[in-house]
Structure formats: structure tokens, C-alpha cells
């Protein structure tokens, strides 16, 4: 089955997880809300990269774009982490 996928979303989510599992994010909040807020900010600042693939081939197509976009993704994640740190939404989720 063919699917339409924004490969940039996969790359951003994967890179967010890589950064949060490293020492580079030790001072950041590691909750799911903050990680997703960071990913949303990054995805809104980078161009989408839609591809049509067979189900299960998304990772394969992602690797072709990693080198092209990795530096941009890491730069935007770093900026987004600073933004989220100053505007945490934790309390909004409970009310």
C-alpha cells in the first residue's frame, strides 16, 4: 500500500530523541509535552519533505534526506529548546 508521508516529521522526531538521550539536553525538561512542543516548533520552521512510499519504507527514504537536513534540524531544535524552556505548558495540560 502506498502512503504519503512528511519525512521531515520522522527526521525531526528521531533527532529530538537522539538529543534528549545525550548529554546535550541534560538541563531541559524531558517530559513528552516539552519534547512534542519542541518538535512542533521545529516542524513549523523547516520545509516539509513529503514522499510517496510503500508502507514500511519511510525509514529508507528518510536516510536519503538526513545528510541534507541534519544540521538545519539540530540548529532549529536547539532554538526550540530555548523557546520551550521559557514558555513551559505543563500547567495548561492539567486545567
N, C-alpha and C positions, 0 to 999 in steps of 0.2 A: 504494500500500500504506500502510495506517495504522500508525503506530508510537507507542509510549508512551515519553515522554522526560522526564527531570528537567531542565527548562530551567535551573534554578539551577546545575546542574553546568556547563552551557555558559557561563553568565554568569561563574561563578567562574573557570573555566579561562581564559576570554578576558581577564578583569580581571587575573589573575595575570600573564599575558603582557604586558599593557599596562604594568603597574607595573614588571616586570623589564626592559622595553625603555626605560624612562625613567630619569631620574637618581634617582628615589626609592628605588631598590634597589641603588645602587652598592656599598654595604657588605655586601650579602647574598650568600650563595653562590648561584650561578646554575645549579648542576647540576640535572639532571632529577629526581633523588631529592628534593632540597630543595624544588623547585617543587611536586612532587606531594604531599609531606608537608604543605606549606602549604595546598594545595587540599583535602586530606583533612580537615585541622583545621577549615577554614572551612566545608566542607560538613556537618560534624558539628555545627556551632554554628548554622547557619541552617536555616530550614524548607525542605523540598523543595517544588518547584513543578512538579508533573507535568502534562503536557498531552498530548492525543492530536492528532497532526498527520499530514498526508501526508508521506511521505519527502521531505526537501529543504526543508520549510517551518519547520524548527526555528528557524533564524535569524530568520525573520519573526516568530515568536511570542516569541522572546527579547527583541526590541526593545521589545515592549509592557511587559515587566517590568523593563527596565533602569532606568528612572527611579525606579520604586518601590523597588528593592533596591540600587541602586548605592552609596549611602552606607553601608549596612549591610555590603555586601561589602567595600568598601575598608577600613572600620574593622576587620573581622574578619581581613582579610589582613594588616594592619599588626600586629595582636596575634599572629597565627600566625607571622609572620616572626620576631618576637622569641622565640617559643617554640622554633621550629626552630633558630635561631641558638645557643640554649643547650643543645640536645639533638640535635646532628647525628648522623645514622645512616649516614654514609659507610662506616665501618669494618665495620658489621654486614653490608653488602651483599657484602663480599668473603669472608666466612667462613662 
